């Protein structure tokens, strides 16, 4: 208690709306169902592409596989860190802890990479449709693999400010 007012949470943490445990369970349950659907969908796409030799050779599908990896990584962070943190709050994940900002850093790196993947996929489709004579030159196996690596590196670089105390994104379970 400070100045006659009760204070919950660490200093600097936002005080979100009061929720009952039942509301937390309902929110986390809905989120968990969506995460399970997303993981299952991404796994099915990965299996379908890996089982078909023709699809494995197509560089367009490499981009889809890589985007599935980004999506799956973000969903795994949600399932392993954000859902339990929302349900158990400070007992699971303290607001200004290293696991909090590192989890958000990894999540953001994959998020930014996913956005860049979508841009690369759009460019791939545009070149395939509008400049088909240049497609195999611009999206050869080597160039597509290099572009995928660059997309992941760019996502990592854009997320780097999260590692500095002034710029950290932190998960606050009182707001979701």
C-alpha positions, 0 to 999 in steps of 0.5 A: 500500500502506498499513500492509502492506495493499494498497488499491484504489480511491479513499478512501471507495470500498467494497471489493467482492468480488473478481471476475474480468474474465469475471464482469464480462463475464457480468454486464454482458452479461446486464444489456445484454440486459435493457436492450436488451429494455427499450429496444426495448419502450419504443420499440415502445410509443411508436411504437404510440401515436404511430401511432394517432390514437385512442390519442394523444388518450386521456389514459391513454395520455399517462401510459403514454408519459410512463412510457416516457420515464422508463424509457428515460432510466433505461435509457440511463443504464445503457447509457451510464454504468453498464454501461461503469463496471462493465466498465471500472471506475475507468478509465471512471468514477472513484468520486467524480467529477462524471459519477458523481454527476450521472448518478446524480442524473438517474437518480434524478430519472427513477426518482422520476418513474417511481414517481409516474407509476405512482401517477398511472396507478393514480389514473387507472384508479381514477377511470375505473372507480369514478368514471367520471362525474368522469373527463373532468373530473379527467383532461381534456387540460389537467389530465393534461398539468399532472399529468405536468409536476408529476410530473417536477418532483416527481421532480426535487425529490426527487432534488435532495439528490443534488447535495449532497456529504453526500447523493450517491449514487455508482456503485461498480462493485465492487458490482453 
